[in-house]
Amino acid sequence: MIVNTSYKGSVFLFLFMKF
């Protein structure tokens, strides 16, 4: 579960930086 949360956080950060 920890890995899944980390993955989601990474995607969110990536999208946030992209915009």
C-alpha positions as CSV (number, residue, x, y, z in Angstrom):
1,M,0.0,0.0,0.0
2,I,2.9,2.3,0.8
3,V,4.3,1.9,-2.7
4,N,0.9,2.6,-4.3
5,T,0.6,5.9,-2.2
6,S,4.1,6.9,-3.2
7,Y,3.3,6.2,-6.9
8,K,0.1,8.3,-6.7
9,G,2.0,11.1,-5.0
10,S,4.7,11.1,-7.7
11,V,2.0,11.3,-10.5
12,F,0.3,14.2,-8.6
13,L,3.7,16.0,-8.3
14,F,4.5,15.4,-11.9
15,L,1.2,16.8,-13.1
16,F,1.5,19.8,-10.7
17,M,5.0,20.6,-12.1
18,K,3.8,20.1,-15.7
19,F,1.2,22.8,-15.3
